């Protein structure tokens, strides 16, 4: 069993990435293999709307999107986390969603049994961003766990967000329960 986390924050020490780590620690402590992919650390371009996506055997863009989307597609569990920018998901996550069009066009849908969605705002907009994540990250028959919250200022210490940390750890435990039960 493997869980792949997709992080959409450019802040490597920010709240979204810290909460991913908390959930992944819980999963790993229960014997689940984990992998964290931070989109900002890879070459991941925006969709270029080539119009012949369905007839191409691979995306015309030569970047890291292909292997990242394949890991996402094959994972038993997925976590997708985004900070909230202007009341919605980050550009990094939106690019990920747009680029996933290619795998859907070729019938290679994700097979996750459970999904964790995390939307963290500085002050507000987290519920709207969570709705966007739910709208875009759809996997039939997967159990979905969510965290949506406000952390205060972006430069606040993520380790002080006791409630959000608890929610992330609970998410990891719940996902592990689903995956262990699915064996």
N, C-alpha and C positions, 0 to 999 in steps of 0.2 A: 504494500500500500504506500502511495506517495501523494503528498500534498505540495502543490506548487503555488507560491504566493507571488502575485504581480503587484509591485509597488509603483504608484504613480506620482510620488512626490520627489521634487528635486532636492529636498532637504534630507540628507542622509541621516542626520541626527534629530529629525523632526518627529512629530507625534505619530503620523501615519506609519512610518517605518518602525518606530518603537513598538507600536501596538501589533504590527505584523510579527515582530520578534517574540512578543509575549505569547501570542497564539501558537507560533511554531515551536516554542519551548515546551508548551503543554503537549503538543502532538508528538514531539520527539521523545518526551518522557514516557510516552505510552507505546513506544516502539514504531511509530509512524515515520517513514523517511520524509524529509522536507527539503525544499529548495526555495530560495528567495531570489527573485529577479527584479531588480530595480531598473525600470525602463530608461531612466536618465543616464545609466551607466553603459548603455548600448546604443548602437546606431539603429534607430527606429524611426523611419520617416513617415510622413503623413501620406494617406491614400492619395494617389494621383488620378483616380477615376479613368483608368485606361480603356474602359468600355468593352474590352474583350476578356475580362477576368475569367468568365466561365469556359472559354475555349483555350486558355493558356494552362500548361501543365504546372507552371510555377509563376509566382508573382514577378512582374518585370523589375520591381525594385530589388536591388541587391544590397540587402542590409540584414540585420539580425532578426527581423520580424518573423521569418519563416521558421527558424528553430525555436523561437520563443512561443509562437502560436502552436507549434507541434507539442511542446511540453505542456502547454495549457490544455490542449485537446486530449492528450493521453493521461493526464493526471486523474487519480482517484478522488482527489479533493482539491479545491481551488480557493484561494483567498485573493480578493482584489481590493486594494486599498487606495483611496484618493483623498488628498486634502481638498478643501472646498475653496474654489476661486470664483469670485463673482457669482456665488449662489449655485455653482454647479461643479462637476468633476474637473480635474486638471486636464490640460491639453495632452499630457502624456497618456492618460487613460482614454481620452477620446480618440487619440491616434490608434491606440491598441484596439479599441472597439471597431473603428473604421477599417483597420487592416484585417480584422477577423472575418470580414466579408468574404475574403478569398476562400477560407476553409469551409465556410457555409455554402458557397457556390459550388464546391466540389463534393458536397455531402459528407464532409469530414467533421462532424459535429463533436463538441466536447462530450466526454463520457463520465464526468464527475458525479459521484454519489452525494456529495455535499459541497456547498459553496459558502464561504464567509465573505461578507461585503462590509467594508469599513469606510465611513465618510466622516472626516474630522474637520471641523471649521474652527476658525479663531473665535468667532462670536456667534454667527448664525448661518443659516443656509444648509445645515447638515441634513435636514430631512429632505429637502429638495434634491440634494446631490445623491442621497440614498435612493430616491425614486429613480433618478437617472441610471444609477448602477443596476437597479432591479430591472429597468426597462431594457438595458443593453446586455447584461450578463444573464442570459437565460439558458438553462440546461434542463431539458425535460426530466421529470422524476427526481431531481436532486433536492435534497433538503437544504434550505437556505437559512443562514444565521446572519444577523446584522448587528452592527454597532454604528450609531450615529450620535455624535456629540460635539460639544464646543469645548475647546481646550483653553480658551482665553487668548492671550497674545501669542503669536507664532514663535516668539523667542522665549516663551515660558518653558520650564523644565518638564519634559514628558514623564519623567519618573515621579512627579508630584500629582499626576492625574490618577488618583487611587481608584475612582469609580470606573474610568475607562480601562485601566489595567485589569481590573477584576473582570470586566466584560470581555476583554480580549482573551484572558485565560479561560473563562467559561466557554467562549467560542471554540478554543482549541480542544477543550475536554469534550464538548458536544460533538465536534467533528470526528474526534477519535472514536467516540462511542458508535457513531454511524459507520465508520470505516471498519472497526473491529467486528461489529455485528454483521457487516456485509461479506466477511470472509467465507 
